Amino acid sequence: MSTLDPQAQALIDAAIASGLPPVHSLPAAQARRRMRSAFIWGDPEPIEHRKDLIAPGPAGDLPVRLYHPAPGRRLPLIVFFHGGGWIVNDLDTHDRLCARLAVESSCAVLSVDFRCAPEHPYPAPVEDGYAALVWAASHGDVLGVDTSRVAVAGDSSGGTVATAVCMTARDRGGPVIGQQTLIYPVTDHLDPPTASYRERGTGYSLNRGFMEWAWQAYLPAEWSATDPRLFPLRAADLRGLPRTLMLTAEFDPLRDEGIAYADRLSEAGVPTEHWHFDDQMHGFALQTHAIDRARRAVADTARHIAAVLRESPEETL
């Protein structure tokens, strides 16, 4: 039987000892401040080039942040979407993760600060994500990237945005995406609950209460249970999506839906690799400072993306 990594357990113990109320019990603005205080600390992760930019979005300016580990070289690009239940987190909470992905992969990373719920429910985050991808694909010279080698990636609800952006690109005729990396993504509604919701729905870094809060904020007034960009696992057709790397964690209520989505992608003919971390919980990719295995997992993930994208030699700017 699997046991939780002691370093992950220490994080849970510290959270309990803090006595702070659950994030999902707070108003959105206060929840965002809490998450920023948890993940923004110390000196930033070193990287050669980090720059905030603005991309045009469907509702106005869309903040993005570029991480480029080798200015002067045209590198493959990873477009990244942050998790946080479509409510919390931003460019800063995921700054360390994105910098690590860029350095470990020797690819550029463009992190997207899409509009969030409840102020901007679905489909705002997906349409923002797609707009950022389209902009990046047409601004290779500005970004210093090879737009023929593009991947998308995201963690948790950002993984949902990432695969929804892939569906949108497929259905709208581009841009071409060479790979998608989905880090413990949301792929279905929490009702009816899976076995992992019943087994891991309380006591870990992500719980059912948070997901109920997230879905309540994210779902618009009118929605369809068969909308694949809301519920990727329910998609009628997954053919034509990019090669996929799926990461799941044993101590995560989203475990089973991530595994099921990887299986469905494979059944649809999408080349899919699934890495299951049997001693980790949801959110481990953001805990590289505290969990040794998380640090190795992020490095391995970055190198996997790079291996897929690097099918042609780099070009000099």
C-alpha positions in Angstrom: 0.0 0.0 0.0 1.3 3.5 -0.9 2.3 5.9 1.7 2.6 9.7 1.4 6.1 11.1 1.0 7.3 12.2 4.5 8.3 15.6 3.1 4.8 16.1 1.7 3.3 14.9 5.0 5.4 17.6 6.8 3.7 20.2 4.6 0.2 19.0 5.7 1.3 18.9 9.3 2.5 22.5 9.1 -0.7 23.6 7.4 -2.8 22.1 10.2 -0.6 23.6 12.9 -1.0 27.1 11.4 -4.7 27.1 12.3 -5.6 29.1 9.2 -9.1 28.6 7.7 -9.3 26.7 4.4 -8.7 28.7 1.3 -12.1 27.8 -0.1 -13.8 29.3 3.0 -12.5 32.8 2.0 -13.8 35.4 -0.4 -11.9 35.2 -3.7 -9.8 38.3 -3.1 -8.7 37.1 0.3 -8.0 33.6 -1.0 -5.7 35.0 -3.7 -3.8 36.9 -1.1 -3.4 33.8 1.0 -2.0 31.8 -2.0 0.4 34.6 -2.9 1.8 34.7 0.6 2.2 30.9 0.5 4.1 30.7 -2.8 5.9 34.0 -3.2 9.0 34.2 -1.0 12.7 34.6 -1.1 14.8 35.3 -4.2 13.3 34.3 -7.6 14.5 31.2 -9.3 17.6 32.2 -11.4 17.2 32.4 -15.2 19.0 34.3 -17.9 15.9 36.3 -19.1 12.6 36.9 -17.4 10.3 39.6 -18.9 6.7 40.6 -18.4 4.8 41.3 -21.6 1.3 42.0 -22.8 -0.6 39.9 -25.3 -3.9 41.0 -26.9 -6.7 39.1 -25.3 -10.4 38.8 -26.2 -11.3 41.3 -23.5 -8.2 43.5 -23.5 -4.6 43.3 -22.4 -3.5 39.8 -21.3 -0.4 39.7 -19.0 2.2 37.1 -19.9 5.7 36.4 -18.6 8.5 35.1 -20.8 11.3 32.9 -19.4 14.2 32.5 -21.8 17.2 30.5 -20.6 19.4 31.4 -23.6 18.8 34.9 -25.1 20.2 35.0 -28.6 19.0 31.5 -29.5 15.7 30.6 -31.0 14.3 28.0 -28.7 11.2 25.8 -28.6 8.3 27.3 -26.7 6.2 26.0 -23.8 3.0 28.0 -23.2 2.0 27.5 -19.6 -1.3 27.8 -17.7 -1.3 28.0 -13.9 -3.6 26.1 -11.6 -5.7 27.3 -8.7 -9.2 26.2 -9.3 -9.6 28.9 -12.0 -9.9 31.3 -9.0 -6.5 31.8 -7.3 -2.9 32.0 -8.4 -1.2 34.1 -11.1 2.2 34.6 -12.8 4.0 35.1 -9.5 2.7 32.0 -7.6 4.0 29.9 -10.5 7.2 31.9 -11.2 9.5 29.3 -9.7 7.9 26.4 -11.5 8.0 28.2 -14.9 11.6 29.2 -14.4 12.6 25.6 -13.5 10.8 24.3 -16.5 12.6 26.7 -18.8 16.1 26.0 -17.3 15.7 22.2 -17.2 14.2 22.0 -20.7 16.4 24.6 -22.4 13.1 25.9 -23.9 11.4 29.2 -23.5 8.3 29.3 -21.3 5.5 31.8 -21.7 3.2 31.9 -18.6 -0.3 33.2 -19.2 -2.2 35.2 -16.6 -5.7 34.5 -17.9 -8.9 36.0 -16.4 -10.2 34.1 -13.4 -13.5 33.2 -11.9 -15.8 34.1 -10.3 -15.4 37.5 -12.0 -14.8 35.7 -15.3 -16.2 32.2 -15.5 -15.8 29.7 -18.3 -15.0 30.2 -21.2 -12.9 33.2 -20.3 -9.8 31.4 -19.2 -9.8 29.1 -22.2 -10.4 31.9 -24.7 -7.6 33.9 -23.0 -5.3 30.9 -23.2 -6.1 30.4 -26.9 -5.5 34.1 -27.6 -2.1 33.9 -25.9 -1.1 30.9 -27.9 -2.2 32.5 -31.2 -0.2 35.7 -30.3 2.9 33.7 -29.3 2.7 31.6 -32.5 2.9 34.8 -34.6 5.6 36.6 -32.5 8.5 34.2 -32.6 11.0 37.1 -33.4 9.8 39.1 -30.4 9.9 36.1 -28.0 13.1 34.5 -29.4 11.4 31.2 -30.1 10.9 28.7 -32.8 7.1 28.8 -33.4 7.3 25.5 -35.3 8.1 23.8 -32.0 5.4 24.7 -29.5 4.0 22.8 -26.5 1.4 23.7 -23.9 1.4 22.7 -20.3 -0.6 23.4 -17.1 -1.0 22.2 -13.6 -4.4 21.3 -12.0 -7.1 23.6 -13.4 -4.4 25.0 -15.6 -4.0 21.5 -17.1 -7.7 21.7 -17.9 -7.1 25.1 -19.7 -4.2 23.6 -21.5 -6.0 20.6 -23.0 -9.1 22.8 -23.8 -6.7 25.2 -25.7 -5.4 22.2 -27.6 -9.0 21.2 -28.5 -9.7 24.8 -29.6 -6.5 24.9 -31.8 -7.5 21.6 -33.4 -11.0 22.8 -34.1 -10.1 26.3 -35.3 -7.2 25.2 -37.6 -4.2 26.0 -35.5 -1.7 27.0 -34.3 0.0 23.6 -34.4 0.9 22.2 -30.9 3.5 19.5 -30.8 2.9 18.3 -27.2 0.7 18.9 -24.2 1.8 18.2 -20.6 -1.0 17.8 -18.1 0.0 17.9 -14.4 -2.7 16.4 -12.3 -5.5 18.1 -14.3 -9.2 18.5 -13.7 -10.9 16.5 -16.5 -14.4 16.0 -15.2 -17.0 17.3 -12.7 -16.7 16.0 -9.1 -20.2 14.4 -9.3 -20.6 11.5 -9.4 -17.5 11.1 -7.2 -14.7 8.7 -8.3 -13.0 6.3 -6.0 -10.1 8.8 -5.6 -12.6 11.5 -4.4 -13.9 9.0 -1.8 -10.4 7.9 -0.8 -8.5 11.2 -1.0 -11.2 13.9 -0.8 -10.1 15.1 2.7 -6.8 15.3 4.6 -4.5 16.2 1.7 -3.4 19.4 -0.2 -6.6 19.4 -2.4 -10.0 18.4 -1.0 -13.5 18.1 -2.2 -14.5 21.4 -0.5 -12.0 23.3 -2.6 -13.3 21.6 -5.8 -16.9 22.4 -5.0 -15.9 26.0 -4.5 -14.0 26.0 -7.7 -16.7 24.5 -9.9 -19.3 26.8 -8.4 -17.2 29.8 -9.4 -16.1 28.5 -12.8 -19.4 27.2 -14.3 -21.4 29.9 -16.1 -25.1 30.3 -15.7 -25.7 28.0 -18.7 -23.4 25.1 -19.4 -23.5 21.7 -21.0 -22.5 18.4 -19.3 -21.1 17.3 -22.7 -18.9 20.4 -23.4 -15.4 18.9 -23.9 -13.6 22.2 -23.0 -15.3 22.1 -19.6 -15.1 18.4 -19.1 -12.4 16.9 -21.3 -13.0 13.4 -20.1 -16.6 13.6 -21.6 -15.4 14.7 -25.1 -16.9 12.7 -27.9 -13.8 12.9 -30.0 -10.2 13.2 -28.7 -8.6 12.4 -32.0 -6.1 14.9 -33.4 -4.9 16.2 -30.0 -1.1 16.5 -29.5 1.2 14.0 -28.0 0.5 14.0 -24.3 2.4 13.6 -21.0 0.0 13.0 -18.1 1.2 13.3 -14.5 -1.0 12.0 -11.7 -0.6 11.7 -7.9 -1.8 8.9 -5.7 -3.0 11.2 -2.8 -5.1 13.4 -5.0 -8.9 13.4 -5.5 -8.3 14.1 -9.2 -6.2 10.9 -9.6 -8.8 8.8 -11.2 -10.0 11.3 -13.7 -6.5 12.1 -14.8 -5.8 8.4 -15.3 -9.1 8.0 -17.2 -8.2 10.9 -19.5 -4.8 9.4 -20.3 -6.5 6.2 -21.2 -9.1 7.9 -23.4 -6.4 9.8 -25.2 -4.5 6.6 -25.9 -7.7 4.9 -27.1 -8.2 7.8 -29.5 -4.8 7.2 -31.1 -3.0 10.1 -29.3 0.5 9.1 -28.3 0.3 9.3 -24.5 2.7 8.7 -21.7 1.4 8.5 -18.1 3.6 9.0 -15.0 2.0 8.1 -11.7 3.6 9.4 -8.5 2.4 6.9 -5.9 3.9 8.8 -2.9 2.8 12.3 -3.9 -0.3 14.6 -3.4 -1.9 17.2 -5.5 0.3 20.3 -6.0 3.7 18.6 -5.7 5.1 20.5 -8.7 4.9 23.7 -6.7 6.8 22.2 -3.8 10.2 21.8 -5.4 11.8 23.6 -2.5 10.4 21.2 0.1 10.0 17.8 -1.7 13.0 16.1 -3.3 10.9 13.9 -5.5 8.9 16.9 -6.8 12.2 18.6 -7.8 13.2 15.5 -9.8 9.7 15.2 -11.3 9.8 18.8 -12.6 13.2 18.3 -14.1 12.2 15.0 -15.7 9.0 16.6 -17.1 11.0 19.5 -18.6 13.4 17.1 -20.3 10.6 15.0 -21.6 8.9 18.1 -23.3 12.3 19.1 -24.7 12.9 15.7 -26.2 9.5 15.8 -28.0 10.0 19.3 -29.4 13.7 19.0 -30.3 13.2 17.1 -33.6 15.2 19.7 -35.5 18.4 21.6 -34.6 18.2 25.0 -32.9 18.5 28.1 -35.0 20.5 31.2 -34.3 18.6 34.4 -34.0 
